[in-house]
């Protein structure tokens, strides 16, 4: 039975609305080819042409525009109000992103997005940080004019988009055109019910222990995943590396640099211990990974529930979108680990190997996308293990 979450987590409540057979074919997330049609029909437009590389299997990467603002506090515009009016009230100074600009950690910034929307009446949007954004502990949230919720674009919305950006751990160098978040377009209700997830698992296998061995899937309000605290012996030797804790006073990170930075200048490796456990320090940021290798079949996408108080006082995910084909490819990959971006709240919290830490909500697509997640479209995290963001050199090489 689904837990009653009330109004505390409204977005989570929407995600857990069950998918019904009656909705099949008419409800779901728009795939790549339908996003192309949205753009061709001027439902998504921008002054600079939208690039094909922005269009993912089930989402669109959004680009930062030329203007940002340093503001005193996070906010939502509120019903019938514009973001510009609230920015004018809250801003400290205006920023020209045509020039590379440092966004200082702990500060709140608002950037206008290049893309604007003229959505059809039956299409809404759902946003999330991109994987690399989450792995750098950059907290981002999309909002609209008249917005009363973050990360949500109402059906038929016509207007501009804005992104709140809060670097939590590292100061970062940002410029116009940076792609920090992504937007899914949805018609109706997309989430699959537990029965359908069970059927997917029975037909193709959603969870594996290694490249060959299936695992039992734990399905209850989504597919549950647990944390791996045994460690990756290929990186750490006999005492395997279980994760990384971000250093508090690390150098600046230029988001445009790929495979550039030495991980140990920014991250402290964490080894497994005899108890296969880890105490999370409040306000430290960790990169861990799931024990399970998970798969997302090509006609589905998935999203991670980022915070559920029933699991403990910690958040496990900022960048929660999983694309069609993740850990699947052309049915030739038996799963990929989910990298967990972990932050404890208020008190130290003990987590142990195999402890359930999150749930994947599977969501149906309107159709199988013409392209799926994988090396053929330049995806950075297919068949991943414990992996930092793409700005860092590979862990084994480091």
LINDAUR-V606934 format. One record per residue. RES is the residue in one letter. PHI is phi in radians with two decimals (NA if undefined). OMEGA is omega in degrees with one decimal (NA if undefined). Layout:
RES_PHI_OMEGA + RES_PHI_OMEGA
//
This chain:
X_NA_-179.1 + X_-1.19_178.0 + X_-1.28_177.7 + X_-1.50_-175.2 + X_-1.76_177.9 + X_1.04_-178.7 + X_-1.72_-175.9 + X_-1.17_179.6 + X_-2.22_-173.8 + X_-1.09_-179.2 + X_-1.16_177.7 + X_-1.11_178.4 + X_-1.03_177.9 + X_-1.13_-177.8 + X_-1.07_-175.5 + X_-1.59_174.2 + X_-1.15_-172.2 + X_-1.21_172.6 + X_-1.40_179.2 + X_-2.01_-179.0 + X_-1.05_-179.3 + X_-1.11_-178.0 + X_-1.48_-176.2 + X_-1.01_178.1 + X_1.50_179.1 + X_-2.00_179.1 + X_-2.12_177.0 + X_2.68_178.8 + X_-1.46_179.0 + X_-1.27_178.6 + X_-1.43_-177.1 + X_-0.80_-173.1 + X_-1.15_178.0 + X_-1.35_173.6 + X_-1.15_175.7 + X_-1.01_179.7 + X_-1.17_176.3 + X_-1.00_-179.1 + X_-1.19_179.8 + X_-1.08_179.4 + X_-1.55_177.9 + X_1.12_172.7 + X_-1.36_170.4 + X_-2.26_-177.7 + X_-2.52_179.9 + X_-2.75_178.4 + X_-1.09_174.5 + X_-1.62_-176.4 + X_-0.94_176.7 + X_-1.30_-175.7 + X_-1.51_179.1 + X_-1.07_-179.9 + X_-1.12_177.2 + X_-1.30_-173.0 + X_-1.57_-179.1 + X_-1.65_-177.9 + X_-0.96_-178.5 + X_-2.53_-179.6 + X_-2.79_177.8 + X_-2.12_173.1 + X_-1.24_179.5 + X_-1.78_-176.3 + X_-1.84_174.0 + X_-1.19_176.8 + X_-1.45_-175.1 + X_-1.44_-172.5 + X_-2.18_172.9 + X_-2.40_180.0 + X_-2.40_167.5 + X_-1.49_-175.6 + X_-2.10_-176.0 + X_-1.31_-174.8 + X_-2.79_172.1 + X_-1.14_179.5 + X_-2.81_165.0 + X_-2.04_-178.8 + X_-1.03_-175.8 + X_1.58_-175.1 + X_-0.99_176.0 + X_1.18_178.1 + X_-1.98_179.1 + X_-1.70_175.0 + X_-1.12_-178.3 + X_-1.04_-179.8 + X_-1.15_-179.9 + X_-1.24_176.7 + X_-1.08_179.4 + X_-1.02_-179.5 + X_-1.31_-170.1 + X_-1.78_-170.1 + X_-1.29_173.4 + X_-1.74_173.4 + X_-2.82_-179.6 + X_-1.63_-176.4 + X_-2.21_176.2 + X_-1.67_-177.8 + X_-1.45_171.3 + X_-1.12_173.9 + X_-1.87_176.7 + X_-0.95_-172.5 + X_-2.31_177.1 + X_-1.46_169.0 + X_-1.71_-175.0 + X_-1.35_178.4 + X_-1.12_180.0 + X_1.47_179.9 + X_-1.83_-177.9 + X_-1.85_179.4 + X_-2.19_171.6 + X_-2.11_176.7 + X_-2.14_172.9 + X_-1.38_179.7 + X_-1.54_179.5 + X_-1.12_-176.3 + X_-1.32_172.6 + X_-2.07_-172.9 + X_-2.06_167.4 + X_-2.34_-168.6 + X_-1.28_169.7 + X_-1.05_-173.4 + X_-1.10_-176.6 + X_-1.82_-178.2 + X_-2.01_173.9 + X_-2.06_-178.5 + X_-2.33_178.5 + X_-2.39_-173.5 + X_-2.01_177.2 + X_-2.76_172.1 + X_-1.10_170.9 + X_-1.26_-175.4 + X_-0.98_-177.7 + X_-1.14_177.2 + X_-1.10_179.5 + X_-1.13_-177.2 + X_-1.27_173.6 + X_-1.70_-179.4 + X_1.04_173.2 + X_-1.68_-176.9 + X_-1.47_179.5 + X_-2.21_176.7 + X_-2.56_178.9 + X_-1.48_170.0 + X_-2.58_-174.2 + X_-2.17_166.9 + X_-1.05_-177.6 + X_1.25_-174.6 + X_-1.26_175.0 + X_-2.05_176.3 + X_-2.46_170.8 + X_-1.37_172.5 + X_1.13_-176.5 + X_-2.29_175.9 + X_-2.03_-174.2 + X_-1.21_176.9 + X_-0.97_176.3 + X_1.24_-177.0 + X_-1.10_176.7 + X_-2.25_178.9 + X_2.72_-175.2 + X_-1.52_176.8 + X_-2.12_-180.0 + X_-2.34_-179.5 + X_-2.18_169.8 + X_-1.42_-176.1 + X_-2.28_179.4 + X_-2.31_173.0 + X_-1.14_-174.8 + X_-1.63_-173.3 + X_-2.03_-176.9 + X_-2.00_165.7 + X_-1.31_-172.6 + X_-2.29_176.2 + X_-1.67_-171.8 + X_-2.15_176.9 + X_-2.54_176.5 + X_-0.94_179.0 + X_1.64_177.8 + X_-1.05_-178.1 + X_-1.94_-175.3 + X_-1.78_-177.6 + X_-2.46_-176.5 + X_-2.45_-175.4 + X_-2.23_170.9 + X_-1.70_176.5 + X_-1.88_-170.6 + X_-2.29_169.7 + X_-1.97_178.2 + X_1.23_-177.2 + X_-1.88_-173.9 + X_-1.72_-170.9 + X_-1.07_176.6 + X_-1.49_175.2 + X_-1.40_-178.6 + X_-1.04_-179.8 + X_-1.07_-179.2 + X_-1.20_176.4 + X_-1.11_176.9 + X_-1.05_180.0 + X_-1.18_176.0 + X_-1.06_-179.1 + X_-1.14_-179.7 + X_-1.16_-175.4 + X_-1.46_-175.1 + X_-2.41_-178.8 + X_1.40_-179.5 + X_-1.78_-172.1 + X_-2.34_179.7 + X_-2.31_176.0 + X_-1.43_177.1 + X_-2.62_-175.0 + X_-1.13_-175.5 + X_-2.15_-165.5 + X_-1.79_176.0 + X_-1.16_173.8 + X_-2.07_173.6 + X_-1.18_178.9 + X_-1.54_175.7 + X_-1.74_-174.2 + X_-2.05_177.2 + X_-2.80_-170.9 + X_1.00_-177.0 + X_2.01_179.5 + X_-1.56_-177.4 + X_-1.40_172.8 + X_-2.19_-178.7 + X_-2.15_-175.5 + X_-1.66_177.1 + X_-1.71_176.4 + X_-2.10_169.7 + X_-1.49_172.8 + X_1.76_-179.8 + X_-1.67_-175.8 + X_-1.18_178.0 + X_-1.19_179.1 + X_-1.78_-170.6 + X_-1.84_-179.1 + X_1.30_-177.0 + X_-1.09_177.2 + X_-1.68_-168.6 + X_-1.12_175.7 + X_-1.37_179.5 + X_-1.70_-178.5 + X_3.02_-178.9 + X_-2.38_173.7 + X_-1.92_-177.4 + X_-1.19_175.3 + X_-1.38_-172.3 + X_-1.31_-174.2 + X_-2.18_-175.8 + X_-1.61_177.3 + X_-1.15_175.7 + X_-1.19_176.6 + X_-1.98_173.7 + X_-1.49_-174.4 + X_-1.13_-178.3 + X_-1.45_-178.5 + X_-1.53_-176.9 + X_-1.95_178.5 + X_0.93_-169.1 + X_-2.02_-168.3 + X_-1.60_174.6 + X_-1.33_-175.5 + X_-0.96_-172.1 + X_-1.27_171.0 + X_-1.31_-172.9 + X_-2.09_-169.9 + X_-2.31_172.6 + X_-1.77_179.2 + X_-1.22_-179.3 + X_-2.02_-178.3 + X_-1.63_175.1 + X_-1.20_177.2 + X_-2.11_-175.2 + X_-1.09_-178.0 + X_-1.61_-176.1 + X_0.87_-177.4 + X_-2.49_-179.7 + X_-2.65_173.7 + X_-1.64_178.7 + X_-1.44_176.7 + X_-1.43_177.4 + X_-0.98_175.0 + X_1.29_168.0 + X_-1.40_-178.9 + X_-2.01_-174.4 + X_-2.18_166.6 + X_-1.94_177.8 + X_-2.19_177.6 + X_-2.49_-179.5 + X_-1.35_173.8 + X_-1.23_-177.4 + X_-1.48_164.7 + X_-1.68_-173.6 + X_-1.91_179.3 + X_-2.21_172.8 + X_-2.09_-179.8 + X_-1.03_-173.2 + X_-1.07_-179.5 + X_-1.65_175.9 + X_-2.30_164.3 + X_-2.09_177.9 + X_-2.62_174.2 + X_-2.45_180.0 + X_-1.55_170.9 + X_-1.24_-169.4 + X_-1.35_-175.6 + X_-2.68_178.3 + X_-2.38_-174.8 + X_-1.07_178.6 + X_-1.22_-178.1 + X_-1.57_-176.8 + X_2.39_-175.4 + X_-1.54_175.9 + X_-2.67_176.5 + X_-1.95_-173.1 + X_-1.92_-174.2 + X_-2.73_171.2 + X_-1.80_-178.2 + X_-1.71_-166.1 + X_-1.73_-178.2 + X_-1.47_172.7 + X_-2.03_-174.1 + X_-1.40_170.8 + X_-0.97_179.8 + X_1.63_177.1 + X_-1.08_-178.6 + X_1.15_-173.6 + X_-2.32_-177.2 + X_1.07_176.0 + X_-1.65_-176.9 + X_1.08_-178.6 + X_-2.10_179.0 + X_-2.25_-179.3 + X_-1.66_171.1 + X_1.57_174.1 + X_-2.41_178.6 + X_-1.18_170.0 + X_-1.57_175.7 + X_-1.42_-173.5 + X_-1.88_177.0 + X_-1.75_-163.2 + X_-1.97_174.7 + X_-2.49_177.6 + X_-1.44_179.4 + X_-1.99_166.3 + X_1.21_-172.7 + X_-2.26_171.4 + X_-1.03_-176.3 + X_-2.42_-179.7 + X_-1.55_170.4 + X_-2.08_-175.0 + X_-2.25_-178.3 + X_-0.93_178.5 + X_1.47_179.1 + X_-1.25_177.0 + X_-1.13_-175.8 + X_-2.21_-177.7 + X_-2.96_-179.9 + X_-2.32_172.6 + X_-1.71_174.4 + X_-1.65_179.0 + X_-1.42_-175.7 + X_-2.31_-177.5 + X_-1.27_171.0 + X_-1.62_175.2 + X_-1.12_177.3 + X_-2.77_175.9 + X_-1.17_-176.0 + X_-1.24_177.9 + X_-1.22_173.4 + X_-2.35_179.8 + X_-2.11_-177.6 + X_-1.09_178.3 + X_2.74_-174.8 + X_-1.14_-177.5 + X_-1.15_177.6 + X_-2.00_175.6 + X_1.35_179.1 + X_-1.15_-172.5 + X_-1.56_-167.1 + X_-2.22_177.1 + X_-1.24_179.9 + X_0.99_-175.9 + X_-1.32_164.2 + X_-1.92_175.9 + X_-1.33_-170.9 + X_-2.37_175.3 + X_-1.40_-179.6 + X_-1.17_-173.1 + X_-1.15_177.8 + X_-1.25_-175.7 + X_-1.77_174.0 + X_-1.13_179.0 + X_-0.98_-174.3 + X_-1.09_-177.3 + X_-1.10_179.9 + X_-1.17_-179.5 + X_-1.30_NA
//
